[in-house]
Amino acid sequence: MSRKITKVRSLNVIKFRALNNIVIPFGERVTVICGKNGTAKSTILGLLAQIFSFDKDYVKNQDLHFTPLHANFFKSKFSDHFRLSENFDFAGDLEASYTLYDAYFDSTITPSLKFYNLKDRRLPRAIVRNNIVTSTVTNDSRNVTHPVIYLSLNRLIPIAHRAKYETKDLDFLEKNSDEFIRANNQLLCKSTGSQFTSTTGSIDSAVVHSNDYDHEAISAGEDNAGQIIQAIFSFKKLQQEYPDYHGGILLIDEADAGLFPGAQYQLKEILNRYAKELSLQIIITTHSPILIEEYHLLAQQDHKNFKTIYLSNKLNKIEVLENISWADVFADISVKMKVISSELSFPETNVYFEDDEARALFNALVTQRKLRKPLKLMTGISMGCNNYIELIRQKVPEFNKFSLLILDGDVKDNLIKGHKNIIKLPGNLPPDQLLFEFLFKLPENDNYWSNKAKFTKDVFNSLPTVTAINNKLNLPLAIDDNFSLKMYIEDQKYSSAEEDRIRQLFKNFFKSDEIQTLIKGGINLNPYKVLVSEEPDLKIKFCKSLETATKYVLTKNKGVPSHLVESWYENT
């Protein structure tokens, strides 16, 4: 399989029906297009499908004969999406352009799609122009070579209404039956599916069922799930059969149709997994608040791979809103007023620290009311990282779900991976060592040393706790900005017992009367606050992580409506 993957970057609809002068960007993996009814979501899927076909490799001048599991072609016809009107659809009424990377030609191209009149047709025809030309490929009026599957709402035709509904054999699914069944069971949140049946007729489908019933008795949701997984497996089949595979595009209209809330969450997981595994670009439309919110959050975290495009039709003009907040999306799609209040009340979320040193650094980092008000900083309760991790491993709800854990910056990432309620403090040292390193490296002519407490660099060096650290570590007299306390200590290769004694020396430094006086002495005296002010990126990054973790605990584990949480952080 080629490492080069065709990707659609954007669609610019200059004019077509309700769409005028809009640009829609697409994520490399999953894009969710959402909005109220009548905002042309399905039209966008149709325009995307029209510029692709998969019948010829023009670089090698070879015909392609690969087929999906449910149809004869990796292509969607114009009539699958649109009915044209003799009274309202004319040449020139459709004009759209695309920006995409074409993996066959290893080039970014900008094909266009327009309506043209043809002598042998009553209605105009949509034709692609401006495709790439080379010395051997001279025709620019051709579709882009790329496999597409479009799942329309036609897939929801009830089984009882399908003509010639009968079973068929699909060798590929037979060979991959275990994975196909597992994916279906995951999507529908069940474990009872043990068999599958492929059917044909009005629609070609594949459904999973148990020993207690067969394909004749499945629900609409089960059938929709089967068709979505079948489409994904069509690309899996193509990836295995086609040595020059460059990915594909899966378009799903109303992806959540017939799926209960739990299944909608699992649909997200399945789409994300196979988009990555099969190099797919998946674009769906949906009205599901669950899918919209989940992908809205993913888009904030990974803007390259995921996008949530909200279509608004205020004043009868459709607009594309990409960076809209979840509170705005919820208000618009629910047709409700947006909640704007700085006095919303949430259940308090307890915040646990490893020690007082961590709490002091946290207080210097987190000063905004909107971040602090939902939190209750726990005092008198301090445990080491391993103790907190063990409580999480034992699934103690207070620590596993309902609280935030603030751990030191030297905690290894693999210990906390996947725990969304854990946040690491900045730096790669415990907070007391981070503070010592900051003051130790701070030049004696820095403005900080000219403070009202007369805490100068000489006073710092003369502190008994600093002298004890110097004597133990034999710290260099001359240092520069590249000095790293962590690396210096690691280079000495102390025994574990010696490392424990060294850690205690730094704790003694933090607890000394002089340092405690400074920490309690206000903005200009508190060395943690000075450290944070001189490295503002530390504060920005940490506060963003804290906000994300608090939102997660409030919405996922404490049941606070997400639009209220978003409104709090947006308007406070």
N, C-alpha and C positions, 0 to 999 in steps of 0.2 A: 504494500500500500504506500502511495506517495505521502510525503510529509506535507505537501502543499494542499491547503484546504480552501475551496472556494467559499467566500463569505460576502453576503450582501451588507454593505455599510449603511446605505440610506435610500429612501424613496422620496422623490420630490414630485408631488402631484400639482402640476400647474393648473390644470382644470379637468374635472370629471364629476358631473352631477353635483353633489353637495360639497365636494372637496375643491378648494381653490387656494393655490399658493401655500401649501403646507409641506414641511419636510419631516420625515419620520426616520429617526436613527434606529438601528437594530443592534442588539447585543450579539456577541459571537456564539452564545449558547442558547439562551432562552429570552424571548421578548414577549411581554404580556401587553396586549392592546385592550384597553378597557374604557368604559364610558356608558352613558345611558343609551337606551334604544334610539335608533335614528342618527347615530354619530358616525356611520359609514365604516364600522369596524370590519365587517365582512367584505366590503368593497376593497379595503386595503389588502386583505388576504388574496382576493381575486387578482388585483393588479400585480401583486408579487408573483403569483403563480404563472402569469401569462408570458413572461420573457424567457422561460426555461423549457427545454426539452432534453431528452436523453436518448437520441437515436444515432448520433454520429460524433466521433472524435475528429475534429477538423484539423488538429495538429498532425495526427497520424493518418488522416484520411481513411478511417476505418468505421464501418457501421457498428453500432452497439445494439445488442439484442437481449439485454437483461430486463427482467420483469419483476415487479413486486408480487407479494403473495395474494393480493386482492384484486389485481387488475392486469391489463396487458401492457401498460406503459407507465414509466415514471414521469408522468406528465398530466397536466390538468387543462382541459379545453376551456375556451372562453365561455361556452354555453353552460359549463358546470357552475359558473359564478353569476352570469349576467343574462338578462333578457333585454334585447334592444327594441326600442320603440320607433316606428316609422314617423311619429310626430315629434319626437324630442331628441333622438340620437342621430347626429349628422357628422359628416367628415369635419374634423377640426375640433369636435367637442370633447375629445379625449386627448390629453397631452401629459405625459409623465416621463421622468428621467430617473435613472438609477445609478448609484455608485457602488461598484462591487469589485472584489478581487477575483479574477478568473485564474484558477490554478493551472488550467491547461496551457494558457499562454504566459503564465507568471506575470500578469500585468493587471493594473487597476484600470477598469473600463467604465464607460458611462453610456450605456445603451439607452434608447428612448422607445416609448410606446405611444403610437398615435392612431387615430381613426383615419382611414383613407377610403375613398369611393372606388369601387371596382365595377367594370362594365357588366359583369355577369351576376351582380348581387343587388338586391333592393336596399339592403342595409349596409352601412359601412363595416369595414373589417379592421380589427386591431392588428397592426403590423409593427414588428420590432425593426428599428433602424440604428445606425451608428454603432454596430458591433465592431469589434476589432478586425482590422484587415492586415494581412502580411503579404509577403511576396508570393505565397502559395495559396492564401485564403483571401480572395478579392471581393467576396460578397459580404457587405456589411448588413444586409437585410436578412438576418437569420436569428433564431433563438440562441441564447447562451446554453452551452452544454452543461447540464447539471441536473441530477435526479430530484424530482419533487413529488411529494405525496400530499394531497389536499383532502382532509376529512371534513366534509360538509355536514350540515344538519340532516342530510339525506340518510346518514347512518342511523338515525333515530326512528326510522320507519318501524312500527311494531312488527314483531315476527308474524303475528296473525294476518297481517296485510301484505306480506311479501309473496310475490309470485315465484313459483318453482323453487320453494324453499326445500333444499335437500342437502344431504351430506356430500362431502368430497374429500379427497386425500391431498395432503400437503406434506411432501417428503421432508422438506426442511424443518417444519415444525415437529414432525415425528422425531427427527434426529436431535432436536433441541427442546424436547417436550418438558424436561424437568425445569429448565430455566424459564420457559414460557409459563408454566403453571405457577412457579414461584413468584414471578413478576405479577401475574394476575391476582394471586392470593395476597401479595403485599398491597397492591392497589386497592383491593376491596376489604383489607383488614380482616382476613379470615384464614383459616388453616384447613378447611374442609375440602377445598378443590383438589381433586386427585386425577381427573381425566380432562381431556379437551376434545372438542369436535369442531371440525371445519365445515362450514356450510356455504352454499351458493344460492343463487336466485336473484332477487332484486338487488341484493347486496351480498358481497362475499365477506364472510365473517369467520371468526374463530373464537369459541367460547369455552371457558373452564367450568366444570360442574363436578359434582360428587357422584358417588355410586347410587345415591338415592333419587336422582333425577337426571335428565339428559338435556340436549340442546333445545328440545321442544318446550321446556318449562323455565327457561332462564328469564331473568328480569331485564328491563331496558338498561339498567345500570351495568349489569354483568355483560350485556352485549356491547355497550359502549366501551367498557374496559377492555374487552377482547379485541375490538377493532383498533383501539389505540395501540395496544401491545403488538398486535399483528403488523401494524404499519411500522412500528419501530423495528420489529424483526425483519421486515422487508429490507431495511437498510443494513441490518446485521448480515443477511444473506448476500446482499450486494457487496459488502465489504469483504466477505470471504471468497466470492466468485470473481470479482473484478480486480485485477492486479494494479490498475491505475486509479484506484478509488480516491476521490477528492472530497469526501463528505456528501452531505445532502441537505435538503430543506423539508421539514415536516410542518405543515400548516394545519391547525385544528381550530375549527369554528366552534365556539361555545364548548370549550374543553371540559367544563365541569358538568355538562348536561347529564342528569341522571345519577350523579355521584353525591353521596351523603358527605357531611363535613369531614369525617375522618379520612374518607377516600380522597378528598380534595388535597389534604395534607400529603398523603402518600403519592398522589399524582405528581406533586412538585418534586418529591424525592426521586421518582422514577424518571421524569423528564430530565432532571439535572444529571442523573447518573449516565443515562444513555446519550445525552447530548455530548458529554465529555468522551465517553467510551467510543462512540461511533462518529465523532466529529460532525455532529448534526447541528444545524441552526434551526431551532424550533420556535415558531411564532404562533401564539394562540390568542384567541379573543375569549373574554370571559366577563360575567357579571358577578362572579363569586368574590365577596369581601375577603374570604380566606386566602384565595390565590393572589388577589390584588395586594393584600397586605404583606403576605410572605415574600412575594417578588419585589415589592416596594422596598422592603428591608434588605433583600439581597442586592438590589441595584445600588443602594447606598454603600454597601460593603465592597462590591465588585462591579464597578461601572462598566468595565470592558465586556464582561461575559453576560451580564443580566441588565435588562432595561424594562421599566414599566412606563408605558406611554398612555397617558390619560387624554381622552378626546372630549372636549367640552363644546357644547353647542349654544353657549350664551349668545343672545341677540341674533339667533338663527345663523350664526357663523361658526363653523367647526374650527376649533383651535387645537393644536398639539401642545400638551403640557407634560414635559418630561420631569422637571425638578419640583413638582408640586408636592406639598407635604401630605402625610397620610390623613391628617385632620381635615385638610381641604378636600381630598379625594372622598373621604367618608361623608362629609357634608353634602357634596355635590351628588354623589351616586345615591345617597339616601333621601335626597331632596329635603334636607333639614338645615336649620341654621347651624353655623359653626359655633362650637362652644368656645367663648373667649372669656377666661377668668383667671385671675392670678390667685384666687382663693380656693381652688379645688382641693379637696381633702382626700388623701390616699391612706391606706393602711401603712403604718410605719414599717420600713424595711431595716432590720438590724444589720449593722456593719461590724464585723469582727476583724481584729488586727492580731499580728503576732506579738506585739509589745508596744510600749508607750512611744518608742522611737518611731515606729511606723505611723502611729496616730498623729504624732507631731508633724511629720512630713505630709501626711494626708491633709491636715488642717492648713498647711501652707499652700498646697496645690489647689484645694477646693474651697473657693470663697463665694461662689455664686449662690444666691438664694434658691434658684430653681433646682440646683443640684443637691443642696443640703437639706431642704425642707422635707422631702420624702424619706430621709434617712435618720436612723437613730444610732449614733456612734456608741458602741458598747465599751464601757470602762470597767476595770476590775476583772476582765476576762481576757486572758492572754494565753495562747497556746502556740506551739511550734507548728511549722508547716505540715509535718508528718502527721500530727494529731488531727488537724483539720481534714487532711486528705483521707485519713482512716475513717473519720465520721461520715464523710461523703461516700466512701466505699461501702460503709455499712448502711447507706441510704437513710441516715437520720434526717428527717424532713427539714428541720430548722437549718441545717447546714447544706443539705443537698438541693433544697428548692427555695426556701423562703428568705434567705439572707444573702448578703454580700460578704465575701471573704477578701480582704486586702492582704496580699502576701508580699514579702520582700522581693526586691529586684533580682536577687541572686538565685531565686527558686528556678529549677530547671523546667523548661517549657513542657517536656513530655509528661511531667507530673500533673499538669493542670489542663492538658489538651482536652477539649470537648466540654469543659465545665464553664458554662456561660455566666455563672455567678461569681467567678473568681477573677480578680484583677491584680496584676503585678504593679508594684510601685516602680517609678523610673529608675534607671541605672542598673548596674550589674553588681551592686553591693548592698548589704543591709543598710538601713537608713542612718545608723550611728556612724558606720564607716564612710558612708557617702558624705556625711556632714564633716567628718574629720578631714577627708581628702579635699573637700572644697576649701576649708579654712587653711589647711596646710599648703595648698597651692596658690592661695589668694595673695597677690603681691602686697608688700608692706605699704606701698603708696596708693593702694586702692581706697576709694572714698569710704568704704565700710568701716575701716579702722579709725576714721575720724568721727566717732560716735559719742553721744553724751555720757555713756557709761565708762568712757576711757578704756574700752576693751581694744587694745592695740595688738599688733602682730607680736610684739615682745611679750605682752601679757599672755597671749595664747601660748606661745612657746614655753612660757614659764609655769603654766598650769601643771600641778603634780601629775594629773592623769595623762597629760600630753608627754611629759617627761618619761613616765612609765612606758608609754607606747614607743617612744623614741629609743629608750634603752633596750627594750625587748627586740624591736625590729631592726635597730641600727639603720634608721632611715637616712637617705643621702642628704647632705647639706645643700647641695645645689641641684635644683630640679627645674624642669620646663613644663610647658603645657601638655606634653606627651606622657608625663609621668602617670602611671596607673597603679594605684594602691593594690588592686586585686592581683595584677600580674606580678607585682613586687613580692607580695606574700606567697603566691603560688610558686614563684621561682625558688623560694627558700626551702620548699619541700619539708614543711614541718610535719611532725607526727600528729595524729588525730587529737591526742591529749594536749599537745602544745597549741594546736588550733583552737581548742576549747578555751585555753587560758588567754589566748590572744583576743578571742571574741569577747571575753569578760572584760578585758582592758578597755575595749571600745565602749562597752556598755557603761563602765565606770566613768568614762569621759562624758558620755551623754548625760548621766545622772548627776554629774558634779554640780555644785551650787552655782558656779559661774555660768555654765551652759544653760541650766534651767532658768536662771535670771534673764538671760538673753532671749530665750524662747518665749518667755512670758512678757517681754518688754516692748512689744509692739512691732509694727512693720519694719521700721528702720534698724531695730536691734536684732530681731529674730533672724538668725543666720539661715534657717531653712527658707524663709521668705526671700531673703537676698539671693540665695542659690536659685530659687525658682524664677525670680525676676530677671536674672542674668541668662537664664536658659528657658525662654518662654515656650519653646516647642515642647518641653517636658510637660508643662501644665496643659497645653492644648491637647496633646495626645492622650494624657491620662484622663482628663475630664471627659473627652469624647468616649473613651472606653467605659468610664463610670456611668455616663448617661445611657449607653447601649445596654450595659448589664442591668441597670436599675429598671429600664423599660422592659427588659426580658422578664425579670422577676415579677414585676407588677402585672404584666399582661398575661404571661404564660402560666405563672404559678399562683398568682393571687386573684386572677379573674377580673382585673380592672379593665374596662373597655379601652381598647388601644387608641381610639380617636380622642378620648379624654386625656390619656397620657401624653399623646403627641401635642395636644392643645396646650397642656401645662408647660412643656419644654419650649414650645414655640412662642408663647405669649407672656410668660412670666418675666 
